Amino acid sequence: MRSASLALIAVALTVACTSDREPATGPGFYAEVALEAGPSPGDTLARFGDGHRSVIRWWYAPDPARWRWEVETVGTVIDDGVLLTVADGDDSWEYDERTNVYQRGVFADFPEGVALSPVFSAPVGPTHAASVEALIAQWREREDDPEVTIAGAATLLGRRTQIVEQRAPGGVTRAFVDPERMFIMRFAVEAPDGGQSYRAEVTALDYGIEIDARRFTFMPPPGAREADAEAAGSCSGASGPLGGAAFPAEPGFLVPAYVPPGYSIFGAGQASGAGGCGPVAVWALLEAADAILLRQRLRPGGMPRLDSSWQPVFTGLDEAYRHSANHVLSLLWRDGDVVALLQTDASSIEELVRIAESASLVPTRSR
């Protein structure tokens, strides 16, 4: 089973440089970025979703370098929400609205001229090259004899961009670069043979503006708690094939007592968030493609926002909704601070409800 770590947003370092290669401070800006990632290659559970989509709101100011990222995940239902990162020039903080948990971040005391992109896999924003030619030279240094060329031009948000294209065995990468600002407006990767493709594009940009300093001040929202230092960043990823009939117990989360006939636990893993993890497990019908996917998240704020396609289900559960689309049946329910999602393309709503009603919370470990 693939790793169940579902966090796709990470950080890449980009340093703006002048022609004499001394660090240069770029101007302040506000940008909105749309990020889309397709399913991982060989992902047998891709049918339960349509990839990953995020909307990123990004404020940046120089002298000293400060930034604010609001990374909003959309379209996954259980993971939908905003992950906030704020860096004030001395320290940084991360807050997950889904869990209402915050923690001290890893960014502090960056030198002048440093800008950070919130998207590791598709680094839009300021580059670390003084010109398009310098960017091409840097790309050529990264791999053994890659094919890097200027493949054309395009206009994005009224700005002329040059398309820098790299062709390699792993796929085709294209960066749409504003040559005047040396700002990447779109970054896309097309992978061959069913590999993972992704794309990030700046959909709004106010460039060369003053940003209100209050944007870079973090105040914990009411009721938010600070993550334990030991727990922060402790997600261990997938545990791999389990092959048993018992669901792995995760303290603080639900464990069902009922497993449908013919199904066994195939694998389990974790999904990360600020200060915590949520378990992921898969029931697979042996020697067949049928599967039931169970995911859980701590969401003390309650259910995610649901549209009208989610219909209430009247059961013994606290709060439950069903959804059907593209041959996938989903059951979403809440038990205390835990929100859980069951999905199947072969079972019935009655079976999903029976699984959910059999679940109970595993006591948390005493300290």
Secondary structure, 3 states (H helix, E strand, C coil): CCCCCCCCCCCEEEECECCCCCECCCCCEEEEEEEEECCCCCCCCHHHCCCEEEEEEEEEECCCCEEEEEEEEECCCCCCEEEEEEECCCCEEEEECCCCEEEECCCCCCCCCEEEECCCCCCCEECCCCCHHHHHHHHHHHCCCCEEEEEEEEEECCEEEEEEEEEECCEEEEEEEECCCCEEEEEEEECCCCCCCEEEEEEEEEECCCCCHHHHCCCCCCCCEECCCCCCCCCCCCCEEEEECCCCCCCCCEECCCCCCCEEEEEEEEEEECCEEEEEEEEEECCCCCEEEEEEEECCCCCCCCCCCCEECCCCCCEEEEEEECCEEEEEEEECCEEEEEEECCCCHHHHHHHHHCCEECCCCCC
